[in-house]
């Protein structure tokens, strides 16, 4: 089991105080109407070129489950038979459809399709700046609070596992590793977050690292 590395910002707070502190930082970091701060694989790794301007639109849901005010984030493991990113850890989410009037609706629709999360249980509290990926996506991470009780049902065509990670664990910088990956003959750096028997890396870890930096470092 992964052991949380002590951090003075999070470890000094009770569960109630941590969530209140997190929400306060979130409100200050992502103010509607302010110019978006660029984020993406190319920001976290200067070896990676900036993606082209024509990107595919997508959205993911950062669902924060408030268990007795001890928040955790819902993640999934993609099934092994998928054509892309098979077996990797991901947020519920996917490409925007014409039926989606907003990115929020994309994230909620995909979460319902993938993990059976009832959209009416999700209270949207923020949207991160779009995260651009080297694979050609412009992802809008939507942040929502979910109060228990909540039940999940994995779509076997897309999801092999649903699990939760404490939000405080994900907001501790010592729990991030910087790793090297070879892509198209070029060595790139990306973040990874080992947690129990899960290995969170790539875009999912990049979005979480960006959330941490925007709330606690900037």
C-alpha positions in Angstrom: 0.0 0.0 0.0 1.3 3.4 -0.9 2.1 5.6 2.1 1.2 9.3 2.0 4.2 11.6 2.2 3.8 14.3 4.8 2.9 17.7 3.5 2.5 20.7 5.8 -0.5 22.1 3.7 -2.7 19.0 3.9 -1.5 17.1 6.9 -2.1 20.0 9.3 -5.8 20.1 8.4 -8.7 17.9 9.6 -10.9 16.3 7.0 -13.5 19.1 7.4 -10.9 21.8 7.2 -9.1 20.2 4.3 -12.2 20.2 2.1 -13.1 23.8 3.1 -9.6 24.9 2.3 -9.6 23.0 -1.0 -12.9 24.6 -2.0 -11.7 28.0 -1.2 -8.5 27.6 -3.2 -10.6 26.2 -6.1 -12.9 29.2 -6.2 -9.9 31.5 -6.3 -8.0 29.5 -9.0 -10.8 29.1 -11.5 -12.8 32.3 -11.7 -15.4 32.4 -14.6 -14.6 35.1 -17.1 -10.8 35.2 -16.4 -8.4 34.4 -19.2 -7.6 30.6 -19.1 -4.1 29.6 -18.0 -2.6 27.3 -20.6 -2.3 23.7 -19.4 -1.4 20.4 -21.0 1.2 17.8 -21.6 3.5 20.4 -23.3 3.3 22.6 -20.1 4.4 19.8 -17.8 7.1 18.5 -20.2 9.0 21.1 -22.1 10.3 18.3 -24.4 6.8 17.8 -25.8 5.8 20.2 -28.6 2.6 22.3 -28.3 -0.3 20.4 -29.9 -1.8 21.7 -33.1 -4.7 24.2 -32.9 -7.2 21.7 -34.3 -7.9 19.5 -31.3 -10.8 17.1 -30.6 -13.0 18.3 -27.8 -13.5 16.1 -24.7 -14.4 16.4 -21.1 -13.8 14.4 -17.9 -15.5 14.4 -14.5 -13.4 14.8 -11.4 -16.0 13.4 -9.1 -15.2 14.1 -5.5 -17.2 11.8 -3.1 -17.6 13.5 0.3 -17.5 10.6 2.7 -18.2 12.2 6.2 -16.3 15.2 4.8 -13.3 13.0 3.9 -13.3 13.5 0.1 -12.1 11.0 -2.4 -11.8 11.1 -6.2 -13.4 8.5 -8.5 -11.1 6.9 -11.0 -11.6 4.0 -13.4 -9.4 1.4 -15.1 -10.1 1.1 -18.8 -10.8 -2.4 -20.2 -7.9 -4.3 -21.8 -9.7 -4.6 -25.2 -10.0 -0.9 -26.0 -8.2 0.4 -29.0 -6.5 3.2 -27.2 -5.1 3.5 -23.6 -6.2 0.0 -22.8 -5.9 -0.9 -19.1 -4.9 2.6 -18.1 -6.3 4.7 -15.2 -8.7 7.4 -16.3 -11.4 9.8 -15.1 -14.9 9.1 -16.3 -15.2 11.0 -19.6 -14.8 11.1 -23.3 -15.3 13.0 -26.5 -18.0 15.6 -26.9 -21.1 14.7 -28.9 -23.4 17.0 -30.8 -26.1 16.4 -28.2 -23.9 18.0 -25.5 -24.7 21.7 -25.2 -21.8 22.2 -22.8 -18.6 20.4 -21.6 -20.3 19.9 -18.3 -23.0 17.8 -20.0 -20.3 15.8 -21.8 -18.7 14.9 -18.5 -22.0 14.0 -16.8 -23.2 12.0 -19.8 -20.0 10.0 -20.0 -19.9 9.4 -16.3 -23.4 8.0 -16.4 -22.5 5.8 -19.3 -19.2 4.5 -18.0 -19.8 4.1 -14.2 -23.6 4.6 -13.8 -23.2 7.8 -11.8 -26.6 9.6 -11.6 -26.1 13.2 -13.0 -28.5 14.6 -10.5 -26.2 13.5 -7.7 -23.3 15.7 -9.0 -23.0 19.3 -7.8 -20.7 21.0 -10.3 -18.3 23.3 -8.4 -15.7 24.2 -11.0 -14.1 23.6 -14.3 -10.4 23.6 -14.9 -8.7 25.3 -17.8 -8.7 22.9 -20.9 -5.9 20.4 -20.8 -4.2 19.8 -24.2 -2.8 16.4 -24.8 -0.1 15.2 -27.2 -2.6 12.8 -28.7 -4.7 15.6 -30.0 -7.4 16.3 -27.4 -8.6 19.4 -25.7 -10.0 18.1 -22.4 -12.2 20.1 -20.0 -11.9 18.7 -16.5 -15.2 19.3 -14.7 -15.1 19.2 -10.9 -18.2 18.0 -9.0 -19.1 17.0 -5.5 -21.1 13.9 -4.8 -22.7 13.2 -1.4 -23.1 9.6 -0.4 -24.8 7.2 -0.6 -23.8 6.6 -4.2 -23.6 3.4 -6.2 -21.6 2.7 -9.3 -22.1 0.2 -12.2 -19.2 -0.3 -14.5 -19.9 -0.4 -18.2 -18.0 -3.7 -19.2 -17.4 -2.3 -22.7 -15.2 0.5 -21.3 -14.5 0.0 -17.6 -13.0 -2.9 -15.8 -12.7 -1.3 -12.4 -13.9 1.7 -10.4 -12.0 2.8 -7.3 -11.5 5.9 -5.2 -8.3 7.8 -4.0 -8.3 10.2 -1.1 -8.3 13.8 -2.4 -5.7 14.8 0.2 -3.4 12.1 -1.1 -3.6 13.5 -4.6 -2.9 17.0 -3.3 0.4 16.0 -1.7 3.4 16.7 -4.0 5.5 13.9 -2.5 3.1 11.3 -3.9 4.0 12.3 -7.5 6.8 10.7 -9.4 8.3 12.1 -12.6 8.9 9.3 -15.0 10.4 9.0 -18.6 8.5 7.6 -21.5 9.6 7.1 -25.1 7.0 8.4 -27.7 7.8 8.5 -31.4 11.5 8.1 -30.7 11.6 11.1 -28.3 12.0 10.8 -24.5 9.2 12.7 -22.6 8.6 13.2 -19.0 5.3 12.6 -17.4 3.9 12.3 -13.9 2.9 9.1 -12.1 1.0 8.5 -8.8 1.4 5.0 -7.3 -1.6 4.3 -5.0 -2.1 0.8 -3.5 -2.0 -1.6 -6.4 -2.9 1.2 -8.9 -0.4 3.1 -11.1 -1.9 6.4 -12.3 0.1 8.1 -15.0 -0.1 10.1 -18.3 -2.9 12.5 -18.9 -4.8 11.5 -15.7 -1.8 12.2 -13.5 -1.1 15.3 -15.6 -4.5 16.8 -14.9 -4.3 16.0 -11.2 -0.8 17.5 -11.0 -2.0 20.6 -12.8 -4.9 20.9 -10.3 -2.5 20.6 -7.4 -0.1 23.3 -8.9 -2.9 25.7 -9.7 -4.4 25.4 -6.1 -1.3 25.1 -4.0 1.7 26.6 -5.9 0.4 29.5 -8.0 
